[in-house]
Amino acid sequence: MERTFVLLGSILMFLGVAAGAFGAHGLSSYFAQYPSYEGTYETAVRYQIYHALALFAAAWLAGKFPGTMTTWAGYLFLAGIILFSGSLYLLVFTRTNWLGAITPLGGVAFLSGWALLFLAAWRS
């Protein structure tokens, strides 16, 4: 799991930095036309980067506190990135606002991942 989470964290960090740079430099005319979506895009990038870093934490803790809780925490961070950031990226580019209803599921996945890391450390 450690290697898997480091690999996933690395690629998601790479993509998060690329998305941030793209948003800052390549989407200025898009955000000039649709200014309300700029903050949404920035939120998607920010939470992707935070939780890609969380995958590194899950990798480290999987070695320190091995077990199903740290493994599940890492996968919940991955699911959260896909659901939370992914739904926001889709919302921004498709301007389909109902996609925002998916976003809280990603937030729940993030919260659950953090709770599992806490429990893994607490029980060790």
VMD Tcl script that builds the backbone (N, CA, C; Angstrom):
set m [mol new atoms 372]
animate dup $m
set s [atomselect $m all]
$s set {name element resname resid chain x y z} {
  {N N MET 1 A 0.808 -1.196 0.000}
  {CA C MET 1 A 0.000 0.000 0.000}
  {C C MET 1 A 0.849 1.257 0.000}
  {N N GLU 2 A 1.968 1.208 0.694}
  {CA C GLU 2 A 2.806 2.400 0.763}
  {C C GLU 2 A 3.194 2.874 -0.640}
  {N N ARG 3 A 3.686 1.950 -1.447}
  {CA C ARG 3 A 4.116 2.299 -2.809}
  {C C ARG 3 A 2.927 2.791 -3.642}
  {N N THR 4 A 1.800 2.116 -3.530}
  {CA C THR 4 A 0.600 2.497 -4.287}
  {C C THR 4 A 0.182 3.923 -3.956}
  {N N PHE 5 A 0.154 4.244 -2.655}
  {CA C PHE 5 A -0.283 5.578 -2.257}
  {C C PHE 5 A 0.733 6.644 -2.651}
  {N N VAL 6 A 2.020 6.318 -2.634}
  {CA C VAL 6 A 3.034 7.276 -3.093}
  {C C VAL 6 A 2.880 7.519 -4.596}
  {N N LEU 7 A 2.654 6.454 -5.345}
  {CA C LEU 7 A 2.456 6.611 -6.793}
  {C C LEU 7 A 1.204 7.441 -7.094}
  {N N LEU 8 A 0.102 7.107 -6.425}
  {CA C LEU 8 A -1.133 7.868 -6.638}
  {C C LEU 8 A -0.966 9.319 -6.196}
  {N N GLY 9 A -0.360 9.526 -5.042}
  {CA C GLY 9 A -0.130 10.886 -4.556}
  {C C GLY 9 A 0.725 11.691 -5.520}
  {N N SER 10 A 1.754 11.058 -6.058}
  {CA C SER 10 A 2.654 11.753 -6.981}
  {C C SER 10 A 1.942 12.182 -8.257}
  {N N ILE 11 A 1.195 11.269 -8.860}
  {CA C ILE 11 A 0.512 11.622 -10.110}
  {C C ILE 11 A -0.585 12.648 -9.857}
  {N N LEU 12 A -1.288 12.528 -8.734}
  {CA C LEU 12 A -2.343 13.495 -8.443}
  {C C LEU 12 A -1.770 14.866 -8.080}
  {N N MET 13 A -0.606 14.908 -7.452}
  {CA C MET 13 A 0.065 16.194 -7.202}
  {C C MET 13 A 0.496 16.817 -8.529}
  {N N PHE 14 A 1.096 15.997 -9.395}
  {CA C PHE 14 A 1.510 16.478 -10.715}
  {C C PHE 14 A 0.318 17.083 -11.456}
  {N N LEU 15 A -0.790 16.335 -11.483}
  {CA C LEU 15 A -1.981 16.818 -12.179}
  {C C LEU 15 A -2.576 18.044 -11.497}
  {N N GLY 16 A -2.512 18.108 -10.170}
  {CA C GLY 16 A -3.022 19.267 -9.449}
  {C C GLY 16 A -2.228 20.530 -9.751}
  {N N VAL 17 A -0.902 20.393 -9.767}
  {CA C VAL 17 A -0.063 21.551 -10.106}
  {C C VAL 17 A -0.307 21.964 -11.551}
  {N N ALA 18 A -0.427 20.979 -12.444}
  {CA C ALA 18 A -0.705 21.284 -13.852}
  {C C ALA 18 A -2.073 21.974 -13.996}
  {N N ALA 19 A -3.068 21.478 -13.271}
  {CA C ALA 19 A -4.395 22.097 -13.333}
  {C C ALA 19 A -4.360 23.520 -12.789}
  {N N GLY 20 A -3.599 23.741 -11.724}
  {CA C GLY 20 A -3.469 25.089 -11.177}
  {C C GLY 20 A -2.813 26.037 -12.159}
  {N N ALA 21 A -1.748 25.572 -12.798}
  {CA C ALA 21 A -1.064 26.402 -13.790}
  {C C ALA 21 A -1.963 26.673 -14.992}
  {N N PHE 22 A -2.679 25.637 -15.423}
  {CA C PHE 22 A -3.612 25.798 -16.539}
  {C C PHE 22 A -4.699 26.811 -16.192}
  {N N GLY 23 A -5.214 26.727 -14.975}
  {CA C GLY 23 A -6.245 27.671 -14.543}
  {C C GLY 23 A -5.741 29.093 -14.497}
  {N N ALA 24 A -4.505 29.256 -14.023}
  {CA C ALA 24 A -3.941 30.602 -13.893}
  {C C ALA 24 A -3.545 31.200 -15.238}
  {N N HIS 25 A -3.096 30.365 -16.158}
  {CA C HIS 25 A -2.547 30.897 -17.409}
  {C C HIS 25 A -3.385 30.592 -18.650}
  {N N GLY 26 A -4.081 29.472 -18.637}
  {CA C GLY 26 A -4.792 29.076 -19.844}
  {C C GLY 26 A -6.284 29.333 -19.824}
  {N N LEU 27 A -6.807 29.648 -18.661}
  {CA C LEU 27 A -8.264 29.805 -18.564}
  {C C LEU 27 A -8.699 31.228 -18.268}
  {N N SER 28 A -7.801 32.186 -18.403}
  {CA C SER 28 A -8.157 33.567 -18.043}
  {C C SER 28 A -9.315 34.092 -18.903}
  {N N SER 29 A -9.333 33.779 -20.181}
  {CA C SER 29 A -10.437 34.259 -21.020}
  {C C SER 29 A -11.736 33.519 -20.690}
  {N N TYR 30 A -11.629 32.235 -20.333}
  {CA C TYR 30 A -12.820 31.470 -19.935}
  {C C TYR 30 A -13.410 32.061 -18.656}
  {N N PHE 31 A -12.546 32.352 -17.685}
  {CA C PHE 31 A -13.033 32.911 -16.426}
  {C C PHE 31 A -13.483 34.361 -16.577}
  {N N ALA 32 A -12.981 35.060 -17.574}
  {CA C ALA 32 A -13.493 36.404 -17.861}
  {C C ALA 32 A -14.940 36.308 -18.353}
  {N N GLN 33 A -15.221 35.254 -19.104}
  {CA C GLN 33 A -16.570 35.032 -19.621}
  {C C GLN 33 A -17.493 34.435 -18.552}
  {N N TYR 34 A -16.939 33.565 -17.692}
  {CA C TYR 34 A -17.713 32.896 -16.634}
  {C C TYR 34 A -17.001 33.090 -15.283}
  {N N PRO 35 A -17.027 34.291 -14.752}
  {CA C PRO 35 A -16.243 34.587 -13.543}
  {C C PRO 35 A -16.674 33.803 -12.303}
  {N N SER 36 A -17.903 33.386 -12.253}
  {CA C SER 36 A -18.370 32.676 -11.055}
  {C C SER 36 A -17.727 31.296 -10.917}
  {N N TYR 37 A -17.140 30.776 -11.982}
  {CA C TYR 37 A -16.543 29.442 -11.929}
  {C C TYR 37 A -15.072 29.446 -11.524}
  {N N GLU 38 A -14.456 30.600 -11.469}
  {CA C GLU 38 A -13.030 30.643 -11.128}
  {C C GLU 38 A -12.781 30.139 -9.704}
  {N N GLY 39 A -13.564 30.584 -8.755}
  {CA C GLY 39 A -13.403 30.127 -7.374}
  {C C GLY 39 A -13.666 28.641 -7.229}
  {N N THR 40 A -14.632 28.147 -7.978}
  {CA C THR 40 A -14.944 26.712 -7.952}
  {C C THR 40 A -13.759 25.910 -8.461}
  {N N TYR 41 A -13.151 26.378 -9.537}
  {CA C TYR 41 A -11.982 25.704 -10.098}
  {C C TYR 41 A -10.827 25.718 -9.094}
  {N N GLU 42 A -10.596 26.865 -8.473}
  {CA C GLU 42 A -9.525 26.970 -7.484}
  {C C GLU 42 A -9.762 26.038 -6.302}
  {N N THR 43 A -11.001 25.895 -5.876}
  {CA C THR 43 A -11.333 24.974 -4.791}
  {C C THR 43 A -11.028 23.535 -5.200}
  {N N ALA 44 A -11.371 23.167 -6.416}
  {CA C ALA 44 A -11.096 21.811 -6.908}
  {C C ALA 44 A -9.597 21.528 -6.886}
  {N N VAL 45 A -8.811 22.471 -7.384}
  {CA C VAL 45 A -7.358 22.292 -7.412}
  {C C VAL 45 A -6.810 22.197 -5.985}
  {N N ARG 46 A -7.235 23.102 -5.114}
  {CA C ARG 46 A -6.726 23.146 -3.739}
  {C C ARG 46 A -6.997 21.829 -3.006}
  {N N TYR 47 A -8.230 21.332 -3.086}
  {CA C TYR 47 A -8.549 20.093 -2.388}
  {C C TYR 47 A -7.885 18.886 -3.030}
  {N N GLN 48 A -7.662 18.923 -4.324}
  {CA C GLN 48 A -6.912 17.843 -4.960}
  {C C GLN 48 A -5.495 17.807 -4.410}
  {N N ILE 49 A -4.857 18.967 -4.319}
  {CA C ILE 49 A -3.482 19.019 -3.823}
  {C C ILE 49 A -3.425 18.626 -2.344}
  {N N TYR 50 A -4.323 19.149 -1.527}
  {CA C TYR 50 A -4.334 18.777 -0.101}
  {C C TYR 50 A -4.420 17.261 0.064}
  {N N HIS 51 A -5.306 16.648 -0.691}
  {CA C HIS 51 A -5.559 15.230 -0.468}
  {C C HIS 51 A -4.605 14.324 -1.249}
  {N N ALA 52 A -3.921 14.862 -2.236}
  {CA C ALA 52 A -2.791 14.126 -2.807}
  {C C ALA 52 A -1.686 14.051 -1.756}
  {N N LEU 53 A -1.483 15.143 -1.019}
  {CA C LEU 53 A -0.541 15.108 0.107}
  {C C LEU 53 A -1.012 14.136 1.184}
  {N N ALA 54 A -2.323 14.063 1.393}
  {CA C ALA 54 A -2.869 13.116 2.364}
  {C C ALA 54 A -2.554 11.678 1.967}
  {N N LEU 55 A -2.458 11.412 0.669}
  {CA C LEU 55 A -2.066 10.074 0.224}
  {C C LEU 55 A -0.640 9.745 0.666}
  {N N PHE 56 A 0.241 10.752 0.682}
  {CA C PHE 56 A 1.592 10.526 1.202}
  {C C PHE 56 A 1.542 10.218 2.700}
  {N N ALA 57 A 0.668 10.914 3.415}
  {CA C ALA 57 A 0.492 10.634 4.840}
  {C C ALA 57 A -0.028 9.209 5.038}
  {N N ALA 58 A -0.981 8.808 4.221}
  {CA C ALA 58 A -1.521 7.447 4.319}
  {C C ALA 58 A -0.436 6.419 4.008}
  {N N ALA 59 A 0.426 6.710 3.041}
  {CA C ALA 59 A 1.529 5.800 2.715}
  {C C ALA 59 A 2.466 5.659 3.909}
  {N N TRP 60 A 2.827 6.775 4.507}
  {CA C TRP 60 A 3.728 6.750 5.651}
  {C C TRP 60 A 3.094 6.010 6.823}
  {N N LEU 61 A 1.818 6.307 7.091}
  {CA C LEU 61 A 1.140 5.670 8.213}
  {C C LEU 61 A 0.828 4.196 7.960}
  {N N ALA 62 A 0.719 3.800 6.692}
  {CA C ALA 62 A 0.517 2.386 6.378}
  {C C ALA 62 A 1.728 1.570 6.817}
  {N N GLY 63 A 2.907 2.175 6.766}
  {CA C GLY 63 A 4.099 1.496 7.269}
  {C C GLY 63 A 4.202 1.551 8.781}
  {N N LYS 64 A 3.767 2.636 9.361}
  {CA C LYS 64 A 3.866 2.837 10.806}
  {C C LYS 64 A 2.735 2.136 11.565}
  {N N PHE 65 A 1.522 2.195 11.033}
  {CA C PHE 65 A 0.338 1.571 11.636}
  {C C PHE 65 A -0.348 0.698 10.587}
  {N N PRO 66 A 0.259 -0.406 10.194}
  {CA C PRO 66 A -0.332 -1.216 9.126}
  {C C PRO 66 A -1.702 -1.763 9.535}
  {N N GLY 67 A -2.546 -1.873 8.553}
  {CA C GLY 67 A -3.878 -2.419 8.793}
  {C C GLY 67 A -4.883 -1.864 7.809}
  {N N THR 68 A -6.097 -2.330 7.973}
  {CA C THR 68 A -7.137 -1.948 7.013}
  {C C THR 68 A -7.538 -0.481 7.124}
  {N N MET 69 A -7.418 0.103 8.312}
  {CA C MET 69 A -7.854 1.504 8.454}
  {C C MET 69 A -6.986 2.454 7.638}
  {N N THR 70 A -5.677 2.260 7.645}
  {CA C THR 70 A -4.820 3.146 6.858}
  {C C THR 70 A -5.012 2.890 5.356}
  {N N THR 71 A -5.230 1.633 5.009}
  {CA C THR 71 A -5.488 1.314 3.602}
  {C C THR 71 A -6.781 1.966 3.131}
  {N N TRP 72 A -7.828 1.802 3.923}
  {CA C TRP 72 A -9.105 2.424 3.565}
  {C C TRP 72 A -8.998 3.949 3.531}
  {N N ALA 73 A -8.225 4.515 4.450}
  {CA C ALA 73 A -8.046 5.978 4.459}
  {C C ALA 73 A -7.477 6.449 3.128}
  {N N GLY 74 A -6.448 5.777 2.644}
  {CA C GLY 74 A -5.851 6.162 1.364}
  {C C GLY 74 A -6.838 6.067 0.218}
  {N N TYR 75 A -7.589 4.977 0.183}
  {CA C TYR 75 A -8.569 4.830 -0.893}
  {C C TYR 75 A -9.713 5.831 -0.773}
  {N N LEU 76 A -10.058 6.204 0.442}
  {CA C LEU 76 A -11.082 7.240 0.614}
  {C C LEU 76 A -10.569 8.601 0.155}
  {N N PHE 77 A -9.286 8.889 0.378}
  {CA C PHE 77 A -8.724 10.137 -0.144}
  {C C PHE 77 A -8.777 10.136 -1.670}
  {N N LEU 78 A -8.440 9.017 -2.276}
  {CA C LEU 78 A -8.523 8.906 -3.736}
  {C C LEU 78 A -9.958 9.101 -4.214}
  {N N ALA 79 A -10.899 8.423 -3.574}
  {CA C ALA 79 A -12.310 8.573 -3.949}
  {C C ALA 79 A -12.769 10.006 -3.753}
  {N N GLY 80 A -12.316 10.641 -2.678}
  {CA C GLY 80 A -12.684 12.030 -2.431}
  {C C GLY 80 A -12.183 12.956 -3.515}
  {N N ILE 81 A -10.952 12.737 -3.962}
  {CA C ILE 81 A -10.411 13.566 -5.045}
  {C C ILE 81 A -11.257 13.401 -6.307}
  {N N ILE 82 A -11.580 12.170 -6.624}
  {CA C ILE 82 A -12.362 11.911 -7.833}
  {C C ILE 82 A -13.752 12.547 -7.715}
  {N N LEU 83 A -14.411 12.319 -6.582}
  {CA C LEU 83 A -15.780 12.821 -6.427}
  {C C LEU 83 A -15.831 14.322 -6.187}
  {N N PHE 84 A -14.994 14.823 -5.290}
  {CA C PHE 84 A -15.038 16.243 -4.932}
  {C C PHE 84 A -14.433 17.090 -6.048}
  {N N SER 85 A -13.144 16.921 -6.275}
  {CA C SER 85 A -12.484 17.752 -7.295}
  {C C SER 85 A -12.994 17.428 -8.684}
  {N N GLY 86 A -13.174 16.155 -8.960}
  {CA C GLY 86 A -13.659 15.765 -10.287}
  {C C GLY 86 A -15.004 16.367 -10.619}
  {N N SER 87 A -15.936 16.343 -9.661}
  {CA C SER 87 A -17.255 16.920 -9.926}
  {C C SER 87 A -17.165 18.434 -10.112}
  {N N LEU 88 A -16.269 19.078 -9.366}
  {CA C LEU 88 A -16.114 20.528 -9.539}
  {C C LEU 88 A -15.477 20.870 -10.883}
  {N N TYR 89 A -14.478 20.092 -11.314}
  {CA C TYR 89 A -13.890 20.323 -12.637}
  {C C TYR 89 A -14.959 20.167 -13.722}
  {N N LEU 90 A -15.741 19.110 -13.617}
  {CA C LEU 90 A -16.808 18.899 -14.602}
  {C C LEU 90 A -17.832 20.016 -14.563}
  {N N LEU 91 A -18.192 20.458 -13.365}
  {CA C LEU 91 A -19.148 21.557 -13.223}
  {C C LEU 91 A -18.628 22.808 -13.926}
  {N N VAL 92 A -17.348 23.124 -13.721}
  {CA C VAL 92 A -16.756 24.325 -14.327}
  {C C VAL 92 A -16.779 24.234 -15.842}
  {N N PHE 93 A -16.394 23.089 -16.393}
  {CA C PHE 93 A -16.248 23.007 -17.845}
  {C C PHE 93 A -17.540 22.695 -18.584}
  {N N THR 94 A -18.487 22.077 -17.912}
  {CA C THR 94 A -19.761 21.791 -18.582}
  {C C THR 94 A -20.835 22.797 -18.195}
  {N N ARG 95 A -20.584 23.566 -17.106}
  {CA C ARG 95 A -21.557 24.524 -16.565}
  {C C ARG 95 A -22.882 23.817 -16.257}
  {N N THR 96 A -22.752 22.561 -15.820}
  {CA C THR 96 A -23.892 21.744 -15.424}
  {C C THR 96 A -23.947 21.747 -13.902}
  {N N ASN 97 A -24.754 22.624 -13.359}
  {CA C ASN 97 A -24.728 22.871 -11.920}
  {C C ASN 97 A -25.189 21.699 -11.064}
  {N N TRP 98 A -25.965 20.768 -11.595}
  {CA C TRP 98 A -26.408 19.633 -10.780}
  {C C TRP 98 A -25.237 18.764 -10.359}
  {N N LEU 99 A -24.098 18.870 -11.040}
  {CA C LEU 99 A -22.913 18.102 -10.640}
  {C C LEU 99 A -22.436 18.490 -9.244}
  {N N GLY 100 A -22.810 19.693 -8.810}
  {CA C GLY 100 A -22.462 20.116 -7.458}
  {C C GLY 100 A -23.085 19.231 -6.390}
  {N N ALA 101 A -24.116 18.477 -6.741}
  {CA C ALA 101 A -24.740 17.555 -5.786}
  {C C ALA 101 A -23.839 16.362 -5.484}
  {N N ILE 102 A -22.890 16.072 -6.350}
  {CA C ILE 102 A -21.960 14.962 -6.145}
  {C C ILE 102 A -20.821 15.371 -5.204}
  {N N THR 103 A -20.482 16.638 -5.230}
  {CA C THR 103 A -19.333 17.153 -4.485}
  {C C THR 103 A -19.344 16.774 -3.004}
  {N N PRO 104 A -20.459 16.891 -2.288}
  {CA C PRO 104 A -20.443 16.530 -0.863}
  {C C PRO 104 A -20.075 15.069 -0.592}
  {N N LEU 105 A -20.340 14.179 -1.537}
  {CA C LEU 105 A -19.922 12.787 -1.362}
  {C C LEU 105 A -18.407 12.689 -1.272}
  {N N GLY 106 A -17.730 13.504 -2.061}
  {CA C GLY 106 A -16.278 13.560 -1.965}
  {C C GLY 106 A -15.822 14.120 -0.630}
  {N N GLY 107 A -16.543 15.121 -0.144}
  {CA C GLY 107 A -16.229 15.678 1.168}
  {C C GLY 107 A -16.384 14.653 2.272}
  {N N VAL 108 A -17.412 13.834 2.178}
  {CA C VAL 108 A -17.611 12.765 3.167}
  {C C VAL 108 A -16.471 11.750 3.076}
  {N N ALA 109 A -16.028 11.446 1.858}
  {CA C ALA 109 A -14.898 10.529 1.694}
  {C C ALA 109 A -13.637 11.117 2.338}
  {N N PHE 110 A -13.387 12.413 2.134}
  {CA C PHE 110 A -12.232 13.058 2.771}
  {C C PHE 110 A -12.321 12.947 4.292}
  {N N LEU 111 A -13.469 13.325 4.839}
  {CA C LEU 111 A -13.652 13.279 6.290}
  {C C LEU 111 A -13.474 11.857 6.831}
  {N N SER 112 A -14.009 10.894 6.123}
  {CA C SER 112 A -13.888 9.499 6.553}
  {C C SER 112 A -12.432 9.038 6.526}
  {N N GLY 113 A -11.701 9.449 5.508}
  {CA C GLY 113 A -10.282 9.103 5.433}
  {C C GLY 113 A -9.498 9.665 6.607}
  {N N TRP 114 A -9.764 10.928 6.947}
  {CA C TRP 114 A -9.072 11.539 8.089}
  {C C TRP 114 A -9.464 10.851 9.384}
  {N N ALA 115 A -10.726 10.501 9.529}
  {CA C ALA 115 A -11.179 9.811 10.741}
  {C C ALA 115 A -10.498 8.448 10.873}
  {N N LEU 116 A -10.341 7.740 9.762}
  {CA C LEU 116 A -9.676 6.440 9.813}
  {C C LEU 116 A -8.200 6.572 10.162}
  {N N LEU 117 A -7.531 7.615 9.653}
  {CA C LEU 117 A -6.133 7.819 10.052}
  {C C LEU 117 A -6.040 8.086 11.545}
  {N N PHE 118 A -6.963 8.880 12.065}
  {CA C PHE 118 A -7.003 9.140 13.492}
  {C C PHE 118 A -7.170 7.844 14.277}
  {N N LEU 119 A -8.142 7.026 13.865}
  {CA C LEU 119 A -8.404 5.771 14.562}
  {C C LEU 119 A -7.220 4.807 14.475}
  {N N ALA 120 A -6.567 4.762 13.322}
  {CA C ALA 120 A -5.402 3.892 13.178}
  {C C ALA 120 A -4.303 4.289 14.152}
  {N N ALA 121 A -4.059 5.568 14.289}
  {CA C ALA 121 A -3.040 6.039 15.223}
  {C C ALA 121 A -3.492 5.824 16.670}
  {N N TRP 122 A -4.754 6.077 16.940}
  {CA C TRP 122 A -5.302 5.948 18.290}
  {C C TRP 122 A -5.193 4.510 18.792}
  {N N ARG 123 A -5.501 3.564 17.929}
  {CA C ARG 123 A -5.518 2.143 18.323}
  {C C ARG 123 A -4.138 1.514 18.386}
  {N N SER 124 A -3.150 2.155 17.824}
  {CA C SER 124 A -1.807 1.548 17.814}
  {C C SER 124 A -1.091 1.719 19.124}
}
mol reanalyze $m
mol bondsrecalc $m
mol representation Tube
mol addrep $m
